[in-house]
């Protein structure tokens, strides 16, 4: 539930800030995906 609350805060950010958050999330997601692919 805390995650959804944070997403609602992110939704209220400027487009530029939102894009930065999304890029950060994408980086973590890709890192985990690559880590799982190596095992």
C-alpha distances in whole Angstrom, upper triangle without the diagonal:
4,5,5,6,9,10,11,13,14,16,18,19,23,24,25,22,20,22,22,18,19,22,20,17,20,22,20,19,23,24,22,24,27,26,26,29,31,30
4,5,5,6,9,10,11,12,14,16,17,21,22,23,20,18,20,20,16,17,20,18,16,19,21,18,18,22,23,21,23,26,26,26,29,31,30
4,5,5,6,9,10,10,12,15,16,19,20,21,17,15,17,17,13,14,17,15,12,16,17,15,15,19,20,18,20,23,23,23,26,28,28
4,5,5,6,9,10,10,13,15,18,19,20,18,15,17,18,14,14,18,17,14,17,19,18,17,21,22,21,22,25,26,25,28,30,30
4,5,5,7,9,10,11,13,17,18,20,17,15,18,18,15,16,19,18,16,19,21,19,20,23,24,23,25,28,28,28,31,33,33
4,5,5,6,9,10,11,15,16,17,14,12,15,15,11,13,16,14,13,16,18,17,17,21,21,21,23,26,26,26,29,31,31
4,5,5,6,9,10,13,14,15,13,10,13,13,10,11,14,13,12,14,17,16,16,19,21,20,22,25,25,26,28,30,31
4,5,5,7,9,13,14,16,14,11,15,15,13,13,17,17,15,18,20,20,20,23,24,24,25,28,29,29,31,34,35
4,5,5,7,11,13,14,11,10,14,14,11,13,16,16,15,18,20,19,20,23,24,24,26,29,29,30,32,34,35
4,5,5,9,10,11,8,6,10,10,8,9,13,12,12,15,17,17,18,20,22,22,24,26,27,28,30,32,33
4,6,8,9,11,10,7,10,12,10,11,14,15,14,16,19,19,19,22,24,24,25,28,29,30,31,34,35
4,7,9,11,10,8,12,13,12,13,17,17,17,19,22,22,22,25,27,27,28,31,32,33,35,37,38
4,6,8,6,6,9,10,10,12,14,15,15,18,20,20,21,23,25,26,27,29,31,32,33,36,37
4,5,5,6,9,10,11,12,14,15,17,18,20,22,22,24,26,27,28,30,32,33,34,37,38
4,6,5,6,9,10,10,12,14,15,16,18,20,21,22,24,26,26,28,30,31,32,35,37
4,5,5,6,9,10,11,13,15,15,17,19,20,21,23,25,26,27,29,31,31,33,36
4,5,5,6,9,10,11,13,14,15,17,19,20,21,23,24,26,27,29,30,32,34
4,5,5,6,9,10,11,12,14,16,16,18,20,21,22,24,26,27,28,31,32
4,5,5,6,9,10,10,12,14,15,16,18,20,21,22,24,26,26,29,31
4,5,5,6,9,10,11,13,14,15,17,19,20,21,23,25,26,27,30
4,5,5,6,9,10,11,12,14,16,17,18,20,21,23,24,26,28
4,5,5,6,9,10,10,12,14,15,16,18,20,21,22,24,26
4,5,5,6,9,10,10,12,14,15,16,18,20,21,23,25
4,5,5,7,9,10,11,13,14,16,17,19,20,22,24
4,5,5,6,9,10,11,12,14,15,17,18,20,22
4,5,5,6,8,10,10,12,14,15,16,18,20
4,6,5,6,9,10,11,12,14,15,17,19
4,5,5,6,9,10,11,12,14,16,17
4,5,5,6,9,10,11,12,15,16
4,5,5,6,8,10,10,12,15
4,5,5,6,9,10,11,13
4,5,5,6,9,10,11
4,5,5,6,9,10
4,5,5,6,9
4,5,5,7
4,5,5
4,6
4
